[in-house]
Amino acid sequence: MRVLLNSWVLVSALAASGCFFSENPGPGRPCSDDSECPASYRCVTVSADQRSCEVMFPPAPQDTDAGTSDAGPVPTWCQDVRPILTASCVASCHGADTSGSKRSDFRLDMYEASSGVLGARDMAARIRARAVVEPPSMPPPGNPAPSASEREILSRWIAGGTPLCTDGGTQ
């Protein structure tokens, strides 16, 4: 009887104070930008027409130097980024052959979305979250991974606005 009374008092106190339990605001919550997600989540593109909050571990990366004079010019897709993604991500997972990932909603061998399939520019936030932060969660173990300097190029490309071909480049 005492346990039941204590439980009732606790529930009554929570209700009276306006404190209610809510659903987990985690993965799958629709969003249009990071401000709509909880602190430990980022708004990422999950398909051609959908963005959702996803937990990022380690915490979301901080802004990086995108091309000040000490960092050099901002990397471009054509000269700098495409070769890195081709070597590390495209072979059998995120290119024309998706047998390694079973993900056909995006391709990292394309710059922009085409026919409802997202490209690398569209997936920049996810590339940063999965391949750039330390320790990177992509590519999976046993696959060729970008070096630290290549991850820095990817980070600077994203921070610099994901330029295509003629907007700069490091080579």
BAVOVEX-149698 format. One record per atom (N, C-alpha, C): residue in three letters; x, y, z. Coordinates in steps of 0.1 Angstrom, whole numbers, plus 5000, padded with zeros to 4 digits. Atoms other than C-alpha are relative to their C-alpha. Last residue first. Layout:
BEGIN
AlaXYZ...
//
This chain:
BEGIN
Gln499050055009Gln546152124423Gln500150094988Thr498750004993Thr544452274454Thr501049954991Gly499250125001Gly541252374437Gly501350015006Gly498850014992Gly539452694431Gly500749884997Asp500149914990Asp535852754418Asp501350005009Thr499249885003Thr536352594385Thr500050105010Cys498750025008Cys535352234393Cys500850134999Leu499950115011Leu532452184417Leu501450004994Pro499949955014Pro532652384450Pro500249884990Thr500050115009Thr531352204482Thr500150054985Gly501249995009Gly530752524502Gly499949904989Gly499949905010Gly534152574518Gly498850014990Ala500049874994Ala533352384549Ala500050114990Ile501349994994Ile532552074528Ile499850145006Trp500949995011Trp535652104507Trp498650035005Arg499949875005Arg537752174538Arg499150024988Ser500549904990Ser536451864555Ser500150144994Leu501550025000Leu537051644524Leu499450115009Ile500449955012Ile540651784521Ile498449994999Glu499949854998Glu541251714558Glu499550074987Arg501149974992Arg540051354552Arg499950155003Glu501250005009Glu542551334524Glu498750035008Ser499949885009Ser545351454547Ser498850004991Ala500349894992Ala544351194574Ala500050134991Ser499049964990Ser544350924548Ser499550125008Pro499249885002Pro541150814531Pro501050025011Ala500649884994Ala540150454537Ala500950124996Pro499049895000Pro540650144516Pro499450125006Asn500149925013Asn538149874527Asn501150115001Gly499650095011Gly538949604554Gly499950074986Pro498650074999Pro537149794581Pro500249914989Pro499950114990Pro534049984569Pro501449945000Pro500650125005Pro534550314550Pro500149895011Met500050045014Met533350494569Met501350024995Ser500850125000Ser532950524607Ser499949944986Pro501150015010Pro535750774610Pro499349875001Pro499650095011Pro537550804643Pro498949994990Glu499150104994Glu537851104643Glu499349925011Val499849994985Val535451294621Val500949895004Val499149894996Val535851304583Val500450005015Ala498750035006Ala534250984569Ala501150105005Arg499650145001Arg530850944586Arg501549984996Ala500350074988Ala529851294598Ala500649855000Arg499249944989Arg531651484570Arg499849925013Ile498650035002Ile530251244544Ile500950065011Arg499850144996Arg526851274560Arg501449964997Ala500150014986Ala526851654558Ala500349865005Ala498949944993Ala528151644523Ala500049995015Met499750094988Met525451404510Met501250065008Asp501250014991Asp523851654486Asp500349925013Arg500349864995Arg527251754472Arg498849995009Ala499149974989Ala528151384469Ala499750145006Gly498650005003Gly525151304447Gly500850045012Leu499249894995Leu521551214455Leu501449984996Val498850064992Val519550974433Val500950125004Gly500450044987Gly516151114422Gly501049945009Ser501050105001Ser516951124385Ser499649955014Ser500550025014Ser520151314391Ser499049895001Ala501150105002Ala521351464424Ala499749994985Glu501349964996Glu524751644422Glu498949894998Tyr499949874992Tyr528451564422Tyr498650035005Met500849895006Met528151194411Met500150135009Asp499349975012Asp530650924421Asp499350114991Leu498949914998Leu529350934456Leu500950024988Arg498750055007Arg526050784447Arg501050115003Phe499049905002Phe522750814467Phe501349934994Asp500649874999Asp519450634470Asp501050124998Ser500149955013Ser520850304458Ser499450144999Arg500649875000Arg522050184491Arg500050064986Lys501450025002Lys522649804493Lys499350145000Ser500749924990Ser526049884507Ser498549984999Gly499450004987Gly528449634491Gly499250085010Ser500150134994Ser526249554461Ser500650005014Thr500449984985Thr525849924453Thr499949875007Asp500150134993Asp527649914419Asp499750025014Ala500950075009Ala527050244400Ala499749865006Gly499949975014Gly528750414429Gly498949934992His500749875002His528450414467His500250054986Cys500949964990Cys529350054477Cys499150124995Ser501250095000Ser531249844453Ser498950045009Ala499850145006Ala534150064442Ala498849914999Val500850035012Val532750414451Val500049854995Cys501450014998Cys533850494486Cys499249934989Ser500450044987Ser537550504491Ser498649955002Ala499150094994Ala539350544458Ala499449935013Thr499950115009Thr536450714440Thr500949895006Leu501250084998Leu535750934471Leu500049884990Ile500050064987Ile539351054471Ile498849915002Pro499050114999Pro539551104433Pro500049935014Arg500450125007Arg536251294434Arg501049895000Val500950084993Val537351534461Val499749874993Asp499550054987Asp540451704448Asp499249895006Gln498650024998Gln540351814412Gln500449935012Cys499350065012Cys536751764401Cys501549975003Trp500450145003Trp535051824435Trp500849944989Thr501250015008Thr537052134445Thr499749854997Pro500050125009Pro539352194474Pro498850004991Val501050104997Val539352544489Val500049894990Pro501349995006Pro542652724483Pro499049895004Gly500050025014Gly545452714508Gly498650024994Ala500550145004Ala545252644545Ala500049984985Asp499150104995Asp547452944556Asp499549864997Ser498750005006Ser545653184533Ser501049895005Thr499349874998Thr542253094545Thr501449984994Gly499249945011Gly540552804527Gly500650145003Ala500450035014Ala537852634545Ala500850064989Asp499449905009Asp539352624580Asp499749964986Thr498650005002Thr537152394600Thr500450114990Asp499749945013Asp533752424616Asp501549994998Gln500049865000Gln533452184645Gln500350054986Pro498749935001Pro532551824640Pro499850155000Ala499849945013Ala529351684654Ala501350084999Pro500849885003Pro529851484685Pro500350074987Pro499949904989Pro531651154682Pro499150124997Phe499050034990Phe529151014675Phe501349984993Met498750005005Met526351174656Met501049975011Val499049984989Val522751094663Val501449994994Glu499350134997Glu520551134632Glu501050045011Cys499049994990Cys517851394626Cys500749875003Ser500450034987Ser516051354593Ser501150025010Arg498949974990Arg516051484558Arg499549965014Gln500250014986Gln513751344530Gln501350035008Asp501049904996Asp513251414493Asp499849995015Ala500149885009Ala516251254476Ala499050105005Ser500550045014Ser516851024505Ser499850134992Val500150145000Val518551034539Val499449944988Thr500850055011Thr519851384539Thr500049855000Val499350055012Val521151484573Val499049954990Cys501050025010Cys519951704602Cys500849954987Arg499949915012Arg522451654630Arg498949974990Tyr500550055013Tyr521951504665Tyr500350114989Ser499150105004Ser523651554699Ser499749944986Ala498649975001Ala522151884705Ala500949904995Pro499449994987Pro518551784696Pro501550024999Cys499650134994Cys517451854660Cys500650025014Glu501250074996Glu515552144645Glu500349875007Ser500649944989Ser518552374645Ser498749935005Asp499550054987Asp520452124624Asp499350075011Asp498649964997Asp518352204592Asp500349955015Ser499549935012Ser515152084574Ser501450065003Cys499449874997Cys514051824599Cys500450064986Pro499849915011Pro512051504601Pro500650135004Arg500849884998Arg512651284632Arg500250094988Gly501250015007Gly514050954619Gly499150125002Pro499950025015Pro516750924644Pro498649984994Gly498950065007Gly516051054679Gly499949994985Pro499949915012Pro513551284695Pro501149954991Asn498649985003Asn512750994720Asn500050084987Glu499350105008Glu509051024728Glu501450044998Ser500349995014Ser507851254756Ser500849894992Phe499150075008Phe507451224793Phe499750014985Phe500650125006Phe505551494809Phe501149934992Cys498950085005Cys506651764834Cys499449874994Gly500049985015Gly503952024839Gly501149914993Ser498949915004Ser504652054876Ser500150024985Ala500349874995Ala501251904885Ala501150104996Ala501149945008Ala501851604863Ala499750145004Leu499549985014Leu505251524878Leu498950074992Ala499049894999Ala503951574914Ala500550034986Ser500849884998Ser500851354907Ser501050125000Val500749975012Val503051074893Val499250135001Leu499049965010Leu505351094923Leu499450034986Val499549874996Val502551094948Val500950054989Trp501049905004Trp500850804930Trp500450145003Ser500149995015Ser504050604931Ser499050104996Asn498849935005Asn504550674968Asn500050024985Leu500349864997Leu500850564975Leu501250094996Leu501049945009Leu501450244956Leu499750145003Val499449995013Val504650174975Val499050064990Arg499249884999Arg502850245009Arg500750024986Met500849885000Met500050005000Met500950135000
//
